[in-house]
Amino acid sequence: MPKNSTYRDVVKLLAVKYPAMIGLIIDPNQETFLSSNMFVINGNLEFPAMLLDQMPADGEQISLMSVITGG
């Protein structure tokens, strides 16, 4: 990602590279996730990237996670 990219920019890139994710994981606006989808940073579930306008740290491992709950 270019310097000063945000997590939102990562979502936009995913929408371009993987258009099948739009409407399934990525919102049709192509810059946010549909509910229950988030980035997890460095595998630590305690620190999901919920604020998409923040910038990832250099070398950070970003995973996409879908959290589905039910009863």
N, CA and C atoms as a LAMMPS dump frame, in Angstrom:
ITEM: TIMESTEP
0
ITEM: NUMBER OF ATOMS
213
ITEM: BOX BOUNDS ff ff ff
-5.0000000000000000e+02 5.0000000000000000e+02
-5.0000000000000000e+02 5.0000000000000000e+02
-5.0000000000000000e+02 5.0000000000000000e+02
ITEM: ATOMS id mol type element x y z
1 1 1 N 0.846 -1.18 0
2 1 2 C 0 0 0
3 1 3 C 0.891 1.242 0
4 2 1 N 0.44 2.282 -0.691
5 2 2 C 1.192 3.538 -0.663
6 2 3 C 1.246 4.129 0.743
7 3 1 N 2.278 4.927 0.987
8 3 2 C 2.428 5.604 2.275
9 3 3 C 1.178 6.446 2.544
10 4 1 N 0.776 6.538 3.805
11 4 2 C -0.396 7.285 4.268
12 4 3 C -1.718 6.648 3.861
13 5 1 N -1.703 5.392 3.437
14 5 2 C -2.948 4.669 3.153
15 5 3 C -3.653 4.361 4.464
16 6 1 N -4.963 4.27 4.401
17 6 2 C -5.766 3.93 5.569
18 6 3 C -6.337 2.518 5.391
19 7 1 N -6.948 2.019 6.453
20 7 2 C -7.635 0.737 6.338
21 7 3 C -8.756 0.829 5.299
22 8 1 N -9.387 1.995 5.184
23 8 2 C -10.431 2.205 4.175
24 8 3 C -9.848 2.016 2.769
25 9 1 N -8.614 2.474 2.563
26 9 2 C -7.95 2.294 1.274
27 9 3 C -7.712 0.812 0.989
28 10 1 N -7.436 0.049 2.035
29 10 2 C -7.268 -1.402 1.866
30 10 3 C -8.59 -2.027 1.415
31 11 1 N -9.701 -1.6 2.031
32 11 2 C -11.015 -2.111 1.628
33 11 3 C -11.283 -1.769 0.158
34 12 1 N -10.973 -0.536 -0.239
35 12 2 C -11.176 -0.127 -1.63
36 12 3 C -10.361 -0.989 -2.587
37 13 1 N -9.117 -1.284 -2.211
38 13 2 C -8.268 -2.134 -3.038
39 13 3 C -8.845 -3.544 -3.142
40 14 1 N -9.329 -4.08 -2.029
41 14 2 C -9.955 -5.399 -2.058
42 14 3 C -11.169 -5.413 -2.98
43 15 1 N -11.956 -4.335 -2.967
44 15 2 C -13.134 -4.253 -3.831
45 15 3 C -12.738 -4.275 -5.305
46 16 1 N -11.63 -3.648 -5.633
47 16 2 C -11.156 -3.634 -7.024
48 16 3 C -10.601 -5 -7.419
49 17 1 N -9.781 -5.579 -6.543
50 17 2 C -9.133 -6.859 -6.862
51 17 3 C -10.079 -8.046 -6.776
52 18 1 N -11.068 -7.963 -5.9
53 18 2 C -11.985 -9.079 -5.667
54 18 3 C -13.429 -8.582 -5.705
55 19 1 N -13.939 -8.218 -6.861
56 19 2 C -15.291 -7.654 -6.945
57 19 3 C -16.391 -8.598 -6.454
58 20 1 N -16.135 -9.887 -6.415
59 20 2 C -17.135 -10.831 -5.908
60 20 3 C -17.405 -10.619 -4.413
61 21 1 N -16.506 -9.923 -3.715
62 21 2 C -16.695 -9.641 -2.286
63 21 3 C -17.706 -8.521 -2.051
64 22 1 N -17.978 -7.714 -3.092
65 22 2 C -18.897 -6.594 -2.956
66 22 3 C -20.32 -7.129 -2.786
67 23 1 N -20.977 -6.659 -1.757
68 23 2 C -22.327 -7.112 -1.442
69 23 3 C -22.358 -8.361 -0.579
70 24 1 N -21.22 -9.018 -0.427
71 24 2 C -21.115 -10.214 0.399
72 24 3 C -20.345 -9.903 1.687
73 25 1 N -19.217 -9.24 1.536
74 25 2 C -18.362 -8.85 2.659
75 25 3 C -18.161 -7.341 2.662
76 26 1 N -17.979 -6.789 1.468
77 26 2 C -17.753 -5.355 1.302
78 26 3 C -19.068 -4.685 0.927
79 27 1 N -19.352 -3.57 1.592
80 27 2 C -20.56 -2.797 1.306
81 27 3 C -20.544 -2.343 -0.16
82 28 1 N -21.713 -2.215 -0.796
83 28 2 C -21.747 -1.726 -2.176
84 28 3 C -21.077 -0.368 -2.377
85 29 1 N -20.882 0.418 -1.309
86 29 2 C -20.155 1.684 -1.456
87 29 3 C -18.676 1.455 -1.739
88 30 1 N -18.227 0.223 -1.577
89 30 2 C -16.866 -0.247 -1.881
90 30 3 C -15.773 0.403 -1.038
91 31 1 N -16.151 0.917 0.147
92 31 2 C -15.119 1.462 1.021
93 31 3 C -15.308 1.103 2.49
94 32 1 N -16.347 0.33 2.792
95 32 2 C -16.571 -0.162 4.149
96 32 3 C -17.012 -1.624 4.059
97 33 1 N -17.01 -2.283 5.201
98 33 2 C -17.476 -3.66 5.261
99 33 3 C -18.96 -3.706 5.603
100 34 1 N -19.608 -4.758 5.2
101 34 2 C -20.933 -5.053 5.716
102 34 3 C -20.76 -5.46 7.18
103 35 1 N -21.818 -5.38 7.974
104 35 2 C -21.694 -5.676 9.402
105 35 3 C -21.123 -7.062 9.637
106 36 1 N -20.463 -7.211 10.743
107 36 2 C -19.84 -8.462 11.2
108 36 3 C -18.564 -8.813 10.451
109 37 1 N -18.019 -7.903 9.668
110 37 2 C -16.738 -8.115 8.989
111 37 3 C -15.772 -7.037 9.454
112 38 1 N -14.529 -7.425 9.691
113 38 2 C -13.543 -6.471 10.2
114 38 3 C -12.134 -6.954 9.891
115 39 1 N -11.182 -6.042 10.031
116 39 2 C -9.772 -6.403 9.983
117 39 3 C -9.326 -6.756 11.394
118 40 1 N -8.493 -7.775 11.497
119 40 2 C -7.847 -8.129 12.763
120 40 3 C -6.363 -7.851 12.564
121 41 1 N -5.765 -7.167 13.493
122 41 2 C -4.395 -6.711 13.377
123 41 3 C -3.44 -7.657 14.095
124 42 1 N -2.466 -8.154 13.348
125 42 2 C -1.419 -9.038 13.877
126 42 3 C -1.985 -10.247 14.615
127 43 1 N -3.143 -10.722 14.172
128 43 2 C -3.746 -11.92 14.746
129 43 3 C -4.34 -11.735 16.122
130 44 1 N -4.379 -10.513 16.611
131 44 2 C -4.866 -10.242 17.958
132 44 3 C -6.332 -9.811 17.886
133 45 1 N -7.215 -10.687 18.31
134 45 2 C -8.644 -10.405 18.252
135 45 3 C -9.078 -9.281 19.178
136 46 1 N -8.21 -8.88 20.118
137 46 2 C -8.547 -7.794 21.023
138 46 3 C -8.449 -6.434 20.346
139 47 1 N -7.784 -6.381 19.205
140 47 2 C -7.55 -5.1 18.539
141 47 3 C -7.999 -5.13 17.085
142 48 1 N -9.315 -5.243 16.831
143 48 2 C -9.788 -5.18 15.45
144 48 3 C -9.714 -3.747 14.928
145 49 1 N -9.499 -3.599 13.639
146 49 2 C -9.471 -2.265 13.026
147 49 3 C -10.896 -1.856 12.707
148 50 1 N -11.527 -1.175 13.629
149 50 2 C -12.905 -0.738 13.447
150 50 3 C -12.962 0.664 12.847
151 51 1 N -11.909 1.437 13.024
152 51 2 C -11.873 2.795 12.513
153 51 3 C -11.098 2.788 11.199
154 52 1 N -11.815 2.779 10.11
155 52 2 C -11.197 2.582 8.807
156 52 3 C -10.353 3.757 8.342
157 53 1 N -10.447 4.893 8.993
158 53 2 C -9.656 6.05 8.572
159 53 3 C -8.308 6.138 9.281
160 54 1 N -7.996 5.14 10.104
161 54 2 C -6.674 5.066 10.716
162 54 3 C -5.7 4.426 9.729
163 55 1 N -4.421 4.701 9.914
164 55 2 C -3.396 4.14 9.038
165 55 3 C -2.766 2.901 9.673
166 56 1 N -2.611 1.835 8.881
167 56 2 C -1.898 0.664 9.389
168 56 3 C -0.433 1.02 9.66
169 57 1 N 0.148 0.33 10.616
170 57 2 C 1.571 0.5 10.895
171 57 3 C 2.374 -0.292 9.873
172 58 1 N 3.574 0.172 9.592
173 58 2 C 4.453 -0.509 8.654
174 58 3 C 4.732 -1.937 9.148
175 59 1 N 4.557 -2.911 8.283
176 59 2 C 4.824 -4.3 8.621
177 59 3 C 3.687 -5.012 9.328
178 60 1 N 2.589 -4.333 9.531
179 60 2 C 1.447 -4.91 10.223
180 60 3 C 0.812 -6.028 9.391
181 61 1 N 0.4 -7.093 10.054
182 61 2 C -0.326 -8.174 9.386
183 61 3 C -1.81 -7.913 9.566
184 62 1 N -2.509 -7.752 8.439
185 62 2 C -3.929 -7.439 8.466
186 62 3 C -4.694 -8.654 7.957
187 63 1 N -5.611 -9.171 8.774
188 63 2 C -6.439 -10.313 8.386
189 63 3 C -7.889 -9.846 8.318
190 64 1 N -8.621 -10.393 7.375
191 64 2 C -10.04 -10.103 7.259
192 64 3 C -10.793 -11.202 7.992
193 65 1 N -11.706 -10.792 8.879
194 65 2 C -12.434 -11.756 9.687
195 65 3 C -13.931 -11.459 9.619
196 66 1 N -14.705 -12.505 9.483
197 66 2 C -16.154 -12.392 9.519
198 66 3 C -16.619 -13 10.838
199 67 1 N -17.322 -12.208 11.624
200 67 2 C -17.793 -12.663 12.927
201 67 3 C -19.278 -12.944 12.812
202 68 1 N -19.625 -14.196 12.809
203 68 2 C -21.011 -14.61 12.724
204 68 3 C -21.405 -15.212 14.064
205 69 1 N -22.495 -14.705 14.614
206 69 2 C -22.996 -15.25 15.873
207 69 3 C -24.41 -15.736 15.679
208 70 1 N -24.788 -16.593 16.507
209 70 2 C -26.155 -17.12 16.418
210 70 3 C -26.528 -17.856 17.673
211 71 1 N -27.713 -18.344 17.707
212 71 2 C -28.14 -19.04 18.908
213 71 3 C -28.959 -20.247 18.613
